[in-house]
Amino acid sequence: MSTARGLGLAIRPRPLNPQALLSVLGERYGYWTDDIEHTDPFGWPATQDDTI
């Protein structure tokens, strides 16, 4: 919900359908797919399975 609020979406105080919120974030905002190349902010060493 904090991500939705950060994107300017209003979360109404009633029962929330979590799947509906996740769908909006994914389909409208590309939440699960949009990304850019970036360095690891924590400086952790990369593992063989990393896809960054």
Secondary structure, DSSP 4 states (H G I P E B T S, - for coil): -HHHHHTT----SS---HHHHHHHHHHHH-TTT-------TT-PPP-TT---
